[in-house]
């Protein structure tokens, strides 16, 4: 294997990723957005892509837990596509509450940020960041199923980052961002309707004495704000098609 050639190619690809910045506004955003909505609403497709939303949900718990001084011990994505994250620290207090609240809004936050970056011409940087995060969290995986799923996702993201054109990379990132935003709503509405006490709102209710329904409303606020952010980020690409109604 020509390691020098591979290293040179890697440096060139990194330079192209870091140097990108020209807004990419072809005709792909409407199609990517429509496909994302269908991906979340069509049950067979949703079963395949749901782990993406679950993964961001669980890493949201982990990331906020770390910021609050807790220790991230590990996470699992189950074959039924649910997930579980373990952070270690005090069993009561603001850090526990913030860590628990973070899960459901995090996919919407990440999705909106990804859409904003893609519209601004930084889809390659998003793909590289996702790849590095996936590789980094492998040491915290606590099941073979989770390991296989994260490795497969990292391989797909890495291949797209390495060989994808700016247009395809941007379309993929907009699709992924929209899936995360719409998926965040689907997850939150599902837990609010079914009232599963084992989910985050139920756990917060037991921890604080505040009803789970109110915690669902608290989580809905940042999800709504991130949805608006994503919508506004797409105003430029979608505006001409909708006669400027988004502006």
N, C-alpha and C positions, 0 to 999 in steps of 0.2 A: 504494500500500500504506500502511495506517495504522501507521506505525512506533511511534507513541506507544501505540496500543492493543496492539500486539504486545509492546512492552516491559513494559507494565502486566501483561499476561497472563503473561509470563515471570517477573516478580517475584512474582506471586501463586503460580505453580507452584513456584518456588524456596522461597517461604515455607511452602507446604504440605509440601514435601519435608523441609525442615529441621525443621519443627515436628512431624512425625509421631513417634509414639513409643508409642502405645497398642497393646498386643499384639493381633494379628489372628489369631484362632483359630477360623475356621469349619471346614467339613467338607472343605476342599480338600487338606490335606497328604497323606492316604493316596493320593488319585488322582494327585497330582503326583508322589509318590514312585514309585508303580507305573508311571506313564507314563515316568519317567526310566529305570527299570531296563529296560523294554521297548525304549526308544529306543537304549540301548547294546547290548542283546543281539540285536536284530533287524538283520541285516546291511544291508538297503537303507536303513533309517533311520539306522543308525550311519554309513554313508558320507556322509550329508548333514550330520550334526551333529558328526562327528569333528573338523572344523577348529576347533571351539570349544575342545576339549580340547588340540589341538595348539597353538593360539594361546596359551593360558595356560601351557602347557609352555615354549614359546619365550620368552615374556615373563618367566617365572620365571628362566630363565637370565640374561636381561638385567637384571632387577631385582637379583638377588643379585650379579651381576657388578658393577653400579654401586655397591652397598653395600660391596663388597670393593675398590673403587678402580679397577676396570677401566672401559674406555670402551665404551659400547654403540654399535656401528657400524651394525647393521641386521639385519633378519630376513626370512625368506622362508617362505611356506607353498606347497608344491608342489601341482600338480593331483592327485597321488596321495595328498594329504592328510598327507604327512610335512612336516617343517619343519626349518629351520636358522637358528641365531642366531650372529652374530659379535660377540664382545667382544674388545677389544684390550688387551693388557697383558703381563705376564711369562708365559712359557710353562710355568713350573713354580711350585710353591708352593701354600700353602693356598687362596689366592684362586681359582686355577684349579680346584682340587678342589671347593670349595664351589659355584662357578658351575656345574660339570658335574653335581653331585649334585642341584641344585635343581630340575631340569626335571620329573622324574617325580612327586615329591611335591607340586609347586605346585598342580596342579588340585585335589587333595584338600583342600589348605589353603584355597584360595580358595572352593571349594565349601562346605566346612563353615562358614566365616565368613559366606558369603551366606545359608545356611540359618538360622544363628543370628540374623542381622539381620532376615530376613524374618519369622521367628516372633515377634520382638520388635517388629514394626511398622515396620521401617525399610527395606522393600523399595524404596520410592522413592529413598532415598539410595543404595542399592546400584546401581539402574539409572542414576542420575546419575553415580556414580563410574565405572561401566563405560563410559558414553558418553564421559566426559572422557578416560579412558585410551585408548580407541580413537581418538579424535580426536588425542590427543597422540602416539601411536605412528605416525601416518600419515607423519611425516617420516622414519621409519626403515624404511619399506617398501622392498623392493628388487626387486619384480616387479609387473607389471601385474595378474596373477592375484591376488596378495596384496592389492594396492590395492583391486581390485574387491570382494574378499571382505570386507575390513575395512570399507569404506564401506557395503556392504549390511548388515552386522551392526550398524554404528553407526546406520543409518537405522531398523532394526527396534527396537533398544533405545531410541532417541530417541522413536519413535512411541509405544512402550509407556509410557515415562516421562511423556510429555506428556498422553496421553489415557487411560491405563489406570486403572481403579478400584483402590482399595486391595486388594480381594480378588483381582482378576486379576493385579495386579502381584506380590502376595505368592505366588500360585500359580506364576507364571512364574519368580520368583527361586528358589523351592524346587525347581522342576523343573530349572532350570539348575544349581543347587548340587548336586543329586543326580546329574545327568549328569556333572558334573566329578568327583565322588567315585568313582562307579562306573567312569567312563571312565579315571580314573587307575589303577584296578586292572586294567582291560583292557589298557591300554598296558604296564604293568609286567609283567604275566603274559606277554604276547606276547613282549616282549624277553627275558624270562628263559627261556622255552621255546625260542624260535628261536635265541637266542644270537648275534644279529647284532653282529659286532665293530665295525660302524660306528656303533652306537648308544652312548648315554652310558656304560653299564656297561663296554662294550668299550674305549671311549676312556679311562676311568678305570683299567682294568686295564693298559693300555699305559703310562699316565702314572705309576702307583704300584707296579705289580708285584703288586697284590692281585687275586685272581681276580674275574672279572666276576660270578660267582654270588654272591660275598660282597657286592659292591656292590649287587646286586639286593636282598639281604636288608637292607642298610643303608637303602636307599630305601623298603623295605616298612614299616619301623618308623614313620616319620612318616605314611605313607599310612594305616596301621592306626589310629594315634592320631587322625588327623583324621576317619576313618570313625566312630570311637567318639564323637567330639565331635558330629558331625552327627546321629548316632543319638540321643544324649542331648538335643540341641536339639529334636528332634521328639518327645521323650517326652511333652511336654504335649499337643500336638494329637492324637497317636496313642494316648495312654494310655487314654482312656475307651473307645476302640474295642477295645482289646486287654485290657481288664479290669485295667489298671494293671500289666501285665507288664513294661513298660519302666522302671518306677520302682524 
